[in-house]
Amino acid sequence: MDRTGNSSETLLERLGLDCVATRLREFEVPSDGLTWSRFFGSMLLVLVVLLFLSGAVLAFYYSPAPGVAYDSVDYAQFNIPFGDVVRGIHYYAWNLLLIVMGLHLVRAFLVGGYKPPREFVWVSGVVVLLVVPAFIITGDLLPWDQKGYWSTQVRNSIMASVPVLGDLLVRMLQGGPRTGIVALTRFYVLHTIILPGLLIFLIGAHLHVLNQRGLSSPLGGENIPRKRVPFIPNMINRWLVLFIVMTVVLGLVSWYWPAPLGDPADPTDSTYVPKPEWWVLSLNQLVAIFKGPLTVIATAIIPGGLVALIMALPFIDRSPELHPARRKKTMLIAAVIALLLLGLSVMGYVEHHLTGLE
């Protein structure tokens, strides 16, 4: 036994992992980090892992060429064993990922998680949130169906309206004036190689800063002493249970409600009007309000200003107060912005979805 233990210890030392293993064994987190009110962060990691795993399986069958891309997705979903479940998990996980990330951000805002010394925990988390839509935008085109193709055309036209860099970005993504094989290949590379690598780096940076600055205090518990518990096995076991539960739940949802796959893309069918996804309803409604030369207000000024405001929040709100009841001005501004976005989303839903049923 000693000989085996010594061999294992020697191997860790040779790999330079002995200090990492020791640090993980000694690492502790506040016990309130185990409560269900804090499970959003763990849920996000579960969904990211599920997206990576399901995406890797789909990539084995995918061909990034307009003539066969649709057929390869159709074959992967309807012909390989449990292909509909795998693609369904990939489809539903990103929808849930956006919701959970939003809830995670809202919770951090409510408890004052952006306050010193956790400014860069907030900033790094917002940067991670901004990368996720890029996955969705690049992934929508890959099935090469009508919805994905024409949604990409709409997004390209919105992006092209951004001053100075917009048209250049569109041409870089498309590789030319049209969305064809070069665009599909570039979207595929971005979706499967560049963006995953960037996301892993950003999540690692976020967790590093979080480790340095610690978890935010629970709501109303700023001055309460916080008991600490070992990270291993407490958090690891909890994460594994959550991973299994989410895999089963998303698998069952995918089994009964398969991910949608429309008709093959027809670039000549300009009559097709894609309905915007729920997460961009407010942006699409802004574009509908600010037309012509004012489009830049909807595509660049308002979204850019909102992102800048969220990023700069830790450096604008410098008060030491953490409880939302004592941050009335900040909470009022946030409530007004949230209501405006909700109103725009409802208007967009009524215009693009309910009117289509008439």
ABEGO torsion letter per residue (X at the ends): XAAAAAAAAAAAAAAGAAAAAAAAAABBBBAAAABAAAAAAAAAAAAAAAAAAAAAAAAAABBBBAAAAAAAAAAAAAABBGAAAAAAAAAAAAAAAAAAAAAAAAAAAAAGAABOAAAAAAAAAAAAAAAAAAAAAAAAAAAGBAAAAAAAAAAAAAAAABBGAAAAAAAAAAGEABBBAAAAAAAAAAAAAAAAAAAAAAAAAAAAAAAAAEBBBBBGAAABBBBBBBAOAAAAAAAAAAAAAAAAAAAAAAAABBBBBBBBBBAABAABBBBBBAAAAAAAAAAAABBEAAAAAAAAAAAAAAAAAAAAAAAABABABABAAABAAAAAAAAAAAAAAAAAAAAAAAAAAAAAAX
